[in-house]
Amino acid sequence: MRTVDGRVAGRRGQATRQKLLDCLSEMLSSSPYRDVKVIDVARRAGTSPATFYQYFPDVEGAVLEIADRMAADGSALTALVEGRSWAGKAGWQTAQELVDGFLEFWKKNDAILRVIDLGAAEGDKRFARIRAKILNSVNSSLADSVAELQSKGRVDKDLSPAAIAGSLVAMLAAVASHQKGASAWGVKQAELRPSLAVLVHLGITGRKPTR
């Protein structure tokens, strides 16, 4: 691990760098992204702005570091789809576990995901790339599942696997990002998961789940 000027960071330097990232993550949970300043992050970490700039060019650079790490963790979502069965009760379990994984991942990383969505919406290609990295792996696995079911004659061959998968992933991401606002729709948290799982199962198989 190197500093901004190319020097190799020692154990103490790496610990300081990680503390800065941890403090920034905490601040993003309670403050608007645009309001977070280098001096505030450094103060919270018990160090100086000069030390912050040894490891990151600016707050945005540190945010991108956090986002990249989070995106790498998001690759685990693929395992909830890849190689899983969509037949019978196993298909219902697959749908439920995918929904659970999505909602938990978004809940755990809510603050940084909000920043990623903001940056992507503003046209920042770096944030858009990270968002795509999180969603594309799941999208590809779901598309493969639909294509496999089509090859077995279980799903209409005129449908586009990529379009079905993309629609479902967009739905999951949108609902996951609005979990806190579900009550405004008159929806209880306990009702969200099974409802989403039914929609996912219907979208992939074209059939109601076997419970």
C-alpha positions, 0 to 999 in steps of 0.5 A, spaced: 500 500 500 502 506 497 501 513 499 499 519 494 507 520 493 508 513 491 512 511 498 510 504 501 506 505 507 508 501 513 504 498 518 502 504 522 501 508 516 496 503 513 492 503 520 492 511 520 489 510 512 484 505 515 482 509 520 481 515 516 476 511 511 472 508 517 471 515 520 469 517 513 464 511 512 461 513 519 460 521 517 457 519 510 451 515 515 449 522 518 452 527 513 450 529 506 456 527 502 457 534 499 458 537 506 463 532 509 470 536 509 477 533 509 478 537 516 472 534 519 474 527 517 482 528 519 479 531 526 474 525 527 480 520 526 485 524 531 490 526 525 491 532 521 489 534 514 496 533 511 496 526 514 489 525 510 492 528 503 498 523 504 493 517 503 488 520 499 487 526 494 481 529 496 474 526 500 472 524 493 478 519 492 477 516 499 469 515 498 471 511 491 476 507 495 470 505 500 466 504 494 471 499 490 471 495 496 464 495 497 463 493 490 468 487 491 464 485 497 458 485 492 460 480 488 458 475 493 451 476 491 452 472 485 453 466 489 446 467 491 444 465 483 449 462 480 448 454 479 442 455 483 435 451 482 429 454 480 425 448 480 419 446 485 421 448 492 428 449 491 426 455 486 422 458 491 428 458 496 433 461 491 428 467 490 428 468 497 435 468 498 436 472 493 432 478 495 434 477 502 441 478 500 440 484 496 436 487 502 441 486 507 447 488 502 443 495 501 442 496 508 449 494 510 452 499 505 446 504 505 450 510 506 456 509 500 450 506 496 447 513 496 453 516 494 454 512 488 447 513 486 448 520 486 455 520 483 452 516 477 446 520 476 450 526 475 454 522 470 460 521 474 463 515 470 467 512 476 461 511 480 457 509 474 462 503 473 462 501 481 454 501 480 455 497 474 460 492 477 455 491 483 449 489 479 452 486 472 454 480 476 447 478 478 444 480 472 448 476 468 447 470 472 440 471 472 440 472 465 443 465 464 438 462 469 432 464 464 436 462 458 437 455 461 430 454 463 428 456 455 433 451 453 428 446 457 422 449 454 420 452 461 420 459 459 417 462 453 423 463 448 421 469 445 423 473 451 430 476 452 433 473 458 438 479 459 431 484 459 428 480 464 434 479 468 435 487 468 428 488 469 429 484 476 435 487 478 433 494 477 427 492 481 431 489 487 436 495 487 430 500 487 426 497 492 432 495 496 434 503 496 428 505 499 427 500 505 426 506 510 421 509 506 417 503 505 412 505 511 410 511 507 407 506 502 403 502 507 408 497 507 411 493 513 418 490 512 416 483 514 411 484 507 417 486 503 421 480 502 416 475 501 412 480 496 419 481 492 421 474 492 414 472 489 416 477 483 423 475 482 420 467 482 415 469 477 420 473 473 425 468 472 420 462 471 413 465 469 410 461 474 408 462 481 412 459 487 411 452 490 412 453 497 
